[in-house]
C-alpha cells in the first residue's frame, strides 16, 4: 500500500471514531489530523471539508458491507430458517459494523441537514442483499409476488422498529441474547405470516 493510501485510510479511521465520540457538529478536524498522524494540510488535500469527510466515512462503510454481504436463496431450507439467519446477520452488521453510536450521529445529522440526509439515505444501509433474496424467493414460488421495494420496505420497518430506532433514541439498550433472538423471531414470523405463499390444504 502506498503512503498516500495509508494516510487516506488513517484519516478515515480517525474520522469515524471522532464522529462517533463527538457527533458531527462537535467533530474537530485538528483532532482527526492528530489521531491520523497527518498534517492538517494533508487532511484537507484528501478531504476538502468536514462534510465531505463525513459522507466518505459513511460511504466506505456501506460499500464494505455491500461487497461482502450476499444472501442466496436455498430451496432445501425453510423460509423461516433462511430469513432468521439473514435477520441475525443484519443485526450483527447494524451493531458491529455501523454501531448504534455512529447511527445516532447519522440520525442527528439527518435532522440538521435534510439535503445531506437525502443524498446519504440512498446509499446508506443498503438493502440490496435482502431485496435480491426476496426476488429469488418469489421466483421459487415461496413468497407472494409483490413489489420488491414494498417487501423490502415492510421488512426493514419491522427490523428497524425493534432493533434500530429504540436503541438509537436511547429508549432501549442494544438487543442481545434472548431479547435479540425474540426480536428476530418476531420480525420473521410477522413478515412471513403476510407474505409466505400459503400451502394448499
C-alpha positions as CSV (number, residue, x, y, z in Angstrom):
1,X,0.0,0.0,0.0
2,X,1.3,3.4,-1.0
3,X,1.9,6.1,1.7
4,X,-0.9,8.2,0.3
5,X,-3.3,5.3,0.6
6,X,-2.1,4.6,4.1
7,X,-2.7,8.2,5.1
8,X,-6.2,8.1,3.5
9,X,-7.2,5.1,5.5
10,X,-5.7,6.5,8.7
11,X,-7.8,9.7,8.2
12,X,-11.0,7.6,7.6
13,X,-10.4,5.5,10.7
14,X,-9.7,8.6,12.9
15,X,-12.7,10.4,11.5
16,X,-15.0,7.5,12.2
17,X,-14.0,7.5,15.8
18,X,-14.3,11.3,16.0
19,X,-17.8,11.3,14.6
20,X,-18.9,8.5,16.9
21,X,-17.4,10.2,20.0
22,X,-18.3,13.8,19.4
23,X,-21.0,13.8,16.8
24,X,-20.8,15.7,13.5
25,X,-21.1,19.3,14.9
26,X,-18.5,18.9,17.6
27,X,-16.1,16.8,15.5
28,X,-12.8,18.6,15.2
29,X,-10.5,18.4,12.1
30,X,-7.5,19.2,14.3
31,X,-8.2,16.1,16.5
32,X,-8.7,14.0,13.4
33,X,-5.4,15.1,11.8
34,X,-3.6,14.4,15.1
35,X,-5.1,11.0,15.6
36,X,-4.4,10.1,12.0
37,X,-0.8,11.4,12.3
38,X,-1.1,13.7,9.3
39,X,-0.8,17.4,8.9
40,X,-3.9,19.5,8.5
41,X,-2.8,20.4,5.0
42,X,-2.7,16.7,4.1
43,X,-6.1,16.1,5.7
44,X,-7.7,18.8,3.6
45,X,-5.8,17.6,0.5
46,X,-7.7,14.3,0.9
47,X,-11.0,15.7,2.1
48,X,-11.9,19.3,1.3
49,X,-14.4,19.7,4.2
50,X,-15.8,18.0,7.3
51,X,-19.0,17.3,5.3
52,X,-17.1,15.6,2.6
53,X,-15.2,13.5,5.2
54,X,-18.4,12.6,6.9
55,X,-20.0,11.4,3.7
56,X,-16.8,9.5,2.8
57,X,-16.8,7.6,6.1
58,X,-20.4,6.5,5.7
59,X,-19.9,5.6,2.0
60,X,-16.8,3.5,2.7
61,X,-18.6,1.6,5.5
62,X,-21.6,1.0,3.2
63,X,-19.5,-0.2,0.3
64,X,-17.7,-2.6,2.5
65,X,-21.0,-4.1,3.7
66,X,-22.4,-4.2,0.1
67,X,-19.4,-6.0,-1.2
68,X,-19.3,-8.7,1.5
69,X,-22.9,-9.5,2.1
70,X,-25.0,-11.6,-0.3
71,X,-27.9,-13.9,0.6
72,X,-28.5,-16.9,-1.7
73,X,-31.9,-18.5,-1.6
74,X,-31.8,-22.2,-0.8
75,X,-34.9,-24.2,-1.7
76,X,-33.9,-27.0,0.6
77,X,-34.1,-24.8,3.7
78,X,-37.3,-23.4,5.1
79,X,-38.1,-19.7,4.7
80,X,-38.2,-19.3,8.4
81,X,-34.7,-20.7,8.9
82,X,-33.3,-18.6,6.0
83,X,-34.9,-15.3,7.0
84,X,-33.9,-15.9,10.6
85,X,-30.3,-16.3,9.6
86,X,-30.5,-13.2,7.4
87,X,-32.1,-11.1,10.1
88,X,-29.5,-12.2,12.6
89,X,-26.7,-11.2,10.2
90,X,-28.4,-7.9,9.6
91,X,-28.5,-7.2,13.3
92,X,-24.8,-8.1,13.5
93,X,-24.0,-5.6,10.7
94,X,-26.0,-2.9,12.5
95,X,-24.4,-3.4,15.9
96,X,-20.9,-4.4,14.9
97,X,-20.2,-2.6,11.6
98,X,-22.1,0.7,11.8
99,X,-22.7,0.7,15.6
100,X,-25.5,2.5,17.4
101,X,-23.3,5.5,18.3
102,X,-22.4,6.1,14.7
103,X,-26.0,5.5,13.7
104,X,-27.1,8.1,16.3
105,X,-24.7,10.6,14.8
106,X,-26.1,10.0,11.3
107,X,-29.7,10.4,12.5
108,X,-28.9,13.7,14.3
109,X,-27.1,14.9,11.1
110,X,-30.1,14.0,9.0
111,X,-32.3,16.2,11.2
112,X,-29.8,19.1,11.0
113,X,-29.2,18.8,7.2
114,X,-32.2,17.3,5.3
115,X,-30.4,17.8,2.0
116,X,-27.4,15.8,3.1
117,X,-29.8,13.2,4.5
118,X,-31.5,12.7,1.2
119,X,-28.1,12.2,-0.5
120,X,-26.9,9.7,2.1
121,X,-30.0,7.7,2.6
122,X,-29.9,6.4,-1.0
123,X,-26.6,4.6,-0.3
124,X,-26.6,4.0,3.4
125,X,-27.9,0.8,4.9
126,X,-28.0,-0.9,1.6
127,X,-30.9,-3.3,1.3
128,X,-29.7,-4.9,-2.0
129,X,-28.8,-8.2,-0.5
130,X,-32.2,-8.6,1.2
131,X,-34.1,-7.4,-1.9
132,X,-32.2,-10.0,-4.0
133,X,-33.1,-12.7,-1.6
134,X,-36.8,-11.7,-1.8
135,X,-36.6,-11.8,-5.6
136,X,-35.2,-15.3,-5.5
137,X,-37.8,-16.5,-3.0
138,X,-40.6,-15.1,-5.3
139,X,-39.1,-16.8,-8.3
140,X,-39.1,-20.1,-6.4
141,X,-42.8,-19.6,-5.6
142,X,-42.2,-19.3,-1.8
143,X,-43.1,-15.6,-1.3
144,X,-46.1,-13.9,-2.8
145,X,-45.3,-11.9,-5.9
146,X,-45.4,-8.4,-4.6
147,X,-43.4,-5.3,-5.5
148,X,-39.9,-5.9,-4.3
149,X,-39.5,-2.4,-2.9
150,X,-42.7,-2.8,-0.9
151,X,-41.5,-6.2,0.6
152,X,-38.1,-4.7,1.5
153,X,-39.7,-1.6,3.0
154,X,-42.0,-3.6,5.2
155,X,-39.2,-6.0,6.3
156,X,-36.9,-3.0,7.1
157,X,-39.7,-1.3,9.0
158,X,-40.2,-4.4,11.2
159,X,-36.4,-4.8,11.7
160,X,-35.7,-1.1,12.5
161,X,-38.8,-0.8,14.7
162,X,-37.4,-3.5,17.1
163,X,-33.7,-3.4,16.6
164,X,-32.7,0.1,15.5
165,X,-34.9,3.1,16.5
166,X,-35.4,2.2,20.2
167,X,-31.6,1.9,20.5
168,X,-30.8,5.0,18.6
169,X,-33.3,7.0,20.6
170,X,-31.8,5.7,23.9
171,X,-35.1,4.0,24.8
172,X,-33.6,0.5,24.9
173,X,-30.1,-0.9,25.0
174,X,-28.7,-2.9,22.1
175,X,-30.6,-6.2,21.8
176,X,-28.6,-9.2,22.7
177,X,-29.0,-12.8,23.9
178,X,-32.6,-14.0,24.3
179,X,-34.0,-10.5,23.7
180,X,-32.3,-10.3,20.4
181,X,-33.5,-13.8,19.4
182,X,-37.1,-12.9,20.4
183,X,-37.0,-9.7,18.3
184,X,-35.6,-11.7,15.3
185,X,-38.3,-14.3,15.7
186,X,-41.0,-11.5,15.8
187,X,-39.6,-9.8,12.6
188,X,-39.5,-13.1,10.7
189,X,-42.9,-14.5,11.9
190,X,-44.8,-11.3,11.3
191,X,-43.3,-10.8,7.8
192,X,-43.8,-14.4,6.7
193,X,-47.4,-14.5,8.1
194,X,-48.2,-11.9,5.5
195,X,-46.0,-12.8,2.5
196,X,-45.3,-16.5,2.6
197,X,-47.1,-18.4,-0.1
198,X,-49.8,-20.4,1.7
199,X,-49.7,-24.2,1.1
200,X,-52.8,-25.8,-0.4
201,X,-54.7,-28.0,2.0
